[in-house]
Amino acid sequence: FQFVAFTKILLDVLPVFQKLSRFFQIEDFDLSILKPIVSTTATTLQAQKSTSGQNLQEFLNEMNEHPRDDREGESRLYYKGVELANCSKVHLKHFERLKESYLESVRGNLLDRFPSSVLEAVSSFSAIFNPKCYPQSLEDIGSYGISELNFLLQAYSRVVVSERALSDFPLFKRIVFSLSQLSFKDLCVKLVYSNSEMHELFPDFAVLAAIALALPLGSVLAEKISRGRELLKRGRLHRPKDEGLSDLMKIVIDGPAISEFDFALAIEYYESMRESGFIVAQVK
């Protein structure tokens, strides 16, 4: 019984994560829906704890009870003509606890992968740098995005000038509104390029855009933010235009897609440079 019932739980959980997986497979997905889709997934898993999913419920409904000939007052349970072993009221209660424990574990892992602070950061980046999230009317953008910008300015206070960013924000929003045809990535790239007018006009937003382009999602993002703050406190990352950051951003913007990158050739090149002593000299 327990083996069959648990496979039914897995069948109920699988479509929930397939939807989440398809979201991350979109090449230029809309970050603004990350928070609601994670929240919806967590809510669905929570609901399945109390009300069984479709596959498990159908399995429980299709079980047939037949009295035992050898033991009066007892019965056997069958599913599709096959008797289920270890299937009594005690076993059913035990399985119910197992189901709740499993679903809570899966839900907990999901929320650990996407902490609320991370979802807030991703939503804030999307609100500021995704033209498609802006109000449809220019008259409505006056108070738009202020709380999201304050969140980012507080999170990255060591690499931006908050007062200047807040002062530049009204003009920045008007320009972004006029660039409604751009995607989130397109706008960030436009800001990051050092020879662009927007880069010169909005230096703090250029820094935030560079961070947005390099951000991984989930718990890795939380670790990156924590590590970045630690480096800033130690004084190892002094300026937004740090050479290492510039190199990384050039790779993000100009580099090939992962599917097109020749890793074998890169390793061969790296090994040849190491053997020649060039890498050691550069490190020194």
C-alpha positions in Angstrom: 0.0 0.0 0.0 2.6 2.5 1.1 4.7 2.1 -2.1 1.7 2.6 -4.4 0.3 5.5 -2.4 3.7 7.3 -2.3 4.1 7.0 -6.1 0.7 8.8 -6.3 2.0 11.6 -4.2 5.0 12.0 -6.5 2.7 12.1 -9.5 0.8 14.9 -7.8 3.9 16.9 -6.9 5.7 16.4 -10.2 3.4 18.8 -12.3 3.8 21.5 -9.7 7.6 21.5 -10.2 7.3 21.1 -13.9 5.6 24.4 -14.1 8.3 26.0 -12.0 11.0 24.3 -14.1 9.5 25.6 -17.4 9.7 29.1 -16.0 13.4 28.9 -15.6 13.9 27.5 -19.1 12.6 30.7 -20.7 15.5 32.5 -22.2 14.4 36.0 -21.2 11.9 35.3 -18.5 10.0 38.0 -16.6 11.6 38.3 -13.1 8.5 40.0 -11.8 6.6 36.7 -11.7 9.2 34.8 -9.8 7.8 35.8 -6.4 4.2 34.9 -7.2 5.1 31.7 -8.9 7.2 30.5 -5.9 4.4 31.6 -3.5 1.8 29.7 -5.6 4.0 26.6 -5.6 4.4 26.7 -1.8 0.7 27.2 -1.3 -0.2 24.3 -3.6 2.2 22.0 -1.6 0.6 23.2 1.6 -2.9 22.5 0.3 -1.9 18.9 -0.6 -1.0 18.2 3.0 -4.7 18.5 4.1 -6.5 17.7 0.8 -4.8 14.9 -1.2 -3.8 15.6 -4.8 -5.8 14.2 -7.6 -3.7 11.0 -8.2 -3.6 10.1 -4.5 -7.3 10.8 -4.0 -8.3 8.6 -7.0 -6.1 5.8 -5.7 -7.8 6.0 -2.3 -11.3 6.1 -3.9 -10.6 3.1 -6.1 -9.5 0.8 -3.2 -12.1 -1.9 -2.6 -12.7 -3.5 0.7 -13.5 -7.2 1.0 -14.2 -9.2 4.2 -11.8 -11.9 5.2 -13.1 -15.4 5.2 -10.6 -16.6 7.8 -10.9 -13.7 10.3 -14.3 -12.4 11.2 -14.6 -8.6 11.5 -11.5 -8.0 9.4 -11.2 -7.2 5.7 -8.8 -7.0 2.8 -8.2 -4.0 0.6 -7.7 -4.4 -3.1 -6.6 -2.0 -5.8 -7.3 -2.9 -9.5 -7.8 -6.5 -8.4 -4.6 -6.8 -6.4 -4.6 -7.1 -2.7 -2.6 -4.4 -0.9 -0.3 -5.6 1.9 0.1 -3.7 5.1 -3.1 -1.7 4.6 -5.0 -1.2 7.8 -6.4 1.8 9.6 -3.1 2.0 11.5 -1.1 1.9 8.3 -3.4 4.6 6.8 -2.8 6.9 9.7 1.0 6.3 9.5 1.0 7.0 5.8 -1.0 10.3 6.4 1.8 11.4 8.7 4.4 10.4 6.2 2.6 12.3 3.4 2.4 15.5 5.6 6.1 15.2 6.6 7.2 14.7 2.9 5.2 17.6 1.6 6.3 19.9 4.3 10.0 18.9 3.6 9.5 19.6 -0.1 7.9 23.0 0.7 10.6 23.9 3.2 13.3 23.1 0.6 11.6 25.3 -1.9 11.4 28.2 0.5 15.0 27.7 1.5 16.0 27.8 -2.2 14.1 31.1 -2.6 14.2 33.0 0.7 11.8 36.0 1.1 14.7 38.4 1.0 15.9 37.0 -2.3 12.4 37.2 -3.8 12.2 40.8 -2.6 15.5 41.6 -4.2 14.6 40.0 -7.5 11.2 41.7 -7.6 12.8 45.1 -6.8 15.3 44.7 -9.7 12.5 43.8 -12.0 10.4 46.8 -10.9 13.2 49.2 -11.6 14.8 47.7 -14.7 12.0 46.0 -16.6 10.2 48.6 -18.7 7.2 46.2 -19.2 6.5 46.5 -15.4 6.1 50.2 -15.5 2.6 51.9 -15.5 1.1 52.4 -18.9 0.6 56.1 -18.4 3.4 58.6 -17.8 1.1 60.4 -15.3 1.2 57.3 -13.1 4.9 56.9 -12.6 5.4 59.6 -10.0 5.4 57.3 -7.0 6.2 54.1 -8.9 9.2 52.0 -7.7 10.2 54.1 -4.8 10.0 51.4 -2.1 11.7 48.9 -4.5 14.6 51.4 -5.1 15.0 52.1 -1.4 15.3 48.3 -0.8 18.1 48.0 -3.4 19.9 51.2 -2.2 19.9 49.8 1.3 21.1 46.4 0.2 23.9 47.8 -1.9 24.6 51.0 0.0 28.4 50.5 -0.2 28.5 50.7 -4.0 25.9 53.4 -4.7 25.2 57.0 -3.7 21.7 56.8 -2.3 20.9 60.5 -2.3 22.0 60.9 -5.9 20.1 57.8 -7.1 16.9 59.1 -5.4 17.4 62.4 -7.1 18.0 60.9 -10.5 15.1 58.4 -10.2 12.3 60.6 -11.6 14.2 61.3 -14.8 15.4 57.7 -15.0 11.8 56.5 -14.8 10.7 58.8 -17.6 13.5 57.6 -19.9 12.7 53.9 -19.1 9.1 54.6 -19.8 10.0 55.8 -23.2 12.0 52.6 -23.8 9.1 50.3 -23.3 10.2 48.1 -26.2 13.3 47.0 -24.4 13.5 43.9 -22.2 14.9 43.7 -18.7 18.3 42.5 -20.0 18.4 45.0 -22.9 17.9 47.9 -20.5 20.5 46.6 -18.1 23.0 46.1 -20.9 22.3 49.7 -22.1 23.1 51.0 -18.7 26.2 48.9 -18.2 28.0 49.9 -21.4 30.4 52.6 -20.4 30.0 54.5 -23.7 26.3 54.8 -23.4 24.5 58.1 -22.4 22.5 56.3 -19.8 25.7 55.0 -18.1 26.9 58.6 -17.8 23.6 60.1 -16.7 22.8 57.4 -14.1 26.0 56.0 -12.6 24.2 54.4 -9.6 21.6 52.7 -11.8 24.5 51.5 -14.0 26.0 49.8 -10.9 22.7 48.2 -9.9 22.1 47.1 -13.5 25.5 45.4 -13.5 24.5 43.5 -10.4 21.2 42.6 -11.8 22.8 41.0 -14.9 25.1 38.9 -12.8 22.6 37.7 -10.2 21.9 34.0 -10.0 18.5 33.0 -8.5 17.6 31.3 -5.3 19.8 30.6 -2.3 22.9 31.1 -4.4 21.8 34.7 -4.7 21.6 35.1 -1.0 25.1 33.7 -0.6 26.4 36.1 -3.3 24.8 39.1 -1.6 26.2 38.0 1.7 29.7 37.4 0.3 29.6 40.7 -1.6 28.8 42.6 1.6 31.6 40.8 3.4 34.1 41.8 0.7 32.9 45.4 0.9 33.4 45.5 4.6 36.9 44.3 4.3 37.6 46.9 1.7 38.5 44.5 -1.0 35.9 45.9 -3.4 36.3 49.7 -3.2 34.6 51.1 -6.3 31.8 50.1 -8.7 34.2 50.3 -11.6 36.5 47.7 -10.1 38.6 46.0 -12.8 37.5 42.5 -11.8 33.8 43.5 -11.8 34.3 45.1 -15.3 35.8 41.9 -16.6 33.0 39.8 -15.2 30.4 42.1 -16.7 32.1 42.0 -20.1 31.8 38.2 -20.0 28.1 38.3 -19.1 27.3 40.8 -21.8 29.6 39.8 -24.7 30.4 36.2 -23.9 28.8 33.3 -25.8 25.8 31.3 -24.5 26.7 28.3 -22.3 25.4 25.9 -25.0 27.8 27.4 -27.5 30.9 27.7 -25.3 33.7 25.3 -26.1 34.8 24.1 -22.6 37.4 21.7 -24.0 39.2 24.4 -25.9 39.0 26.8 -22.9 40.7 24.1 -20.7 43.3 23.5 -23.3 44.1 27.2 -23.5 44.2 27.6 -19.8 46.6 24.7 -19.4 48.9 26.1 -22.1 48.9 29.5 -20.4 49.7 27.9 -17.0 52.6 25.9 -18.4 54.1 29.0 -20.0 54.0 30.7 -16.6 51.8 33.5 -17.8 49.0 32.9 -15.3 51.5 32.8 -12.4 53.0 36.1 -13.5 49.6 37.7 -13.8 48.6 36.5 -10.3 51.8 37.9 -8.8 
